[in-house]
Amino acid sequence: MMLLAPFYFKLGDSIATFIECNTDEFGNVKPLDISDSSEEEEASEEVEQDPLEESKDEPRITTEEV
């Protein structure tokens, strides 16, 4: 138990610092913004698009039309 005391102290200090920094004037603590890693992966896959792939929103102009 004595060997874990410094780790518990550091953990408590970190929690106290977080509460001090994220408390508003009414004493409310802001909730943590924790996002799921699988949601981030899905979002990054949706954003990434092959530049050569034809976009559905923009019409493609070919040399035959010009």
C-alpha positions in Angstrom: 0.0 0.0 0.0 2.9 2.4 0.8 4.3 1.9 -2.7 1.0 3.0 -4.4 0.7 6.2 -2.3 2.6 8.4 -4.7 0.5 7.2 -7.6 -2.7 7.9 -5.7 -1.4 11.3 -4.7 -0.7 12.2 -8.4 -4.1 10.9 -9.5 -5.8 12.9 -6.9 -3.8 16.0 -7.8 -4.7 15.6 -11.4 -8.4 15.2 -10.6 -8.4 18.3 -8.4 -6.6 20.4 -11.0 -9.1 19.3 -13.7 -12.0 20.3 -11.4 -10.5 23.6 -10.6 -9.9 24.4 -14.3 -13.3 23.2 -15.5 -15.6 24.7 -12.9 -17.9 27.6 -13.8 -19.1 30.4 -11.5 -22.0 28.2 -10.3 -19.8 25.3 -9.2 -20.7 23.1 -12.1 -18.0 21.0 -13.7 -18.0 20.7 -17.5 -18.6 17.1 -18.7 -15.7 15.3 -20.3 -15.7 15.2 -24.1 -14.8 11.6 -24.7 -15.4 10.3 -28.2 -15.3 6.6 -29.1 -12.4 5.7 -31.3 -14.6 3.6 -33.7 -16.7 6.8 -34.3 -13.5 8.7 -35.2 -12.4 6.0 -37.6 -15.8 6.0 -39.4 -15.8 9.8 -39.6 -12.3 9.8 -41.1 -13.2 7.2 -43.6 -16.2 9.2 -44.8 -14.1 12.4 -45.1 -11.3 10.8 -47.1 -12.2 10.4 -50.8 -10.2 9.4 -53.8 -9.5 12.6 -55.8 -10.0 10.8 -59.0 -13.3 9.5 -58.0 -16.2 11.3 -59.5 -18.2 13.5 -57.1 -22.0 13.2 -57.1 -22.5 16.9 -56.2 -20.4 18.4 -59.0 -21.0 17.6 -62.7 -18.0 16.5 -64.5 -17.1 18.3 -67.7 -15.4 16.3 -70.5 -13.5 17.6 -73.5 -16.4 16.5 -75.7 -18.7 19.0 -74.1 -16.4 21.9 -74.5 
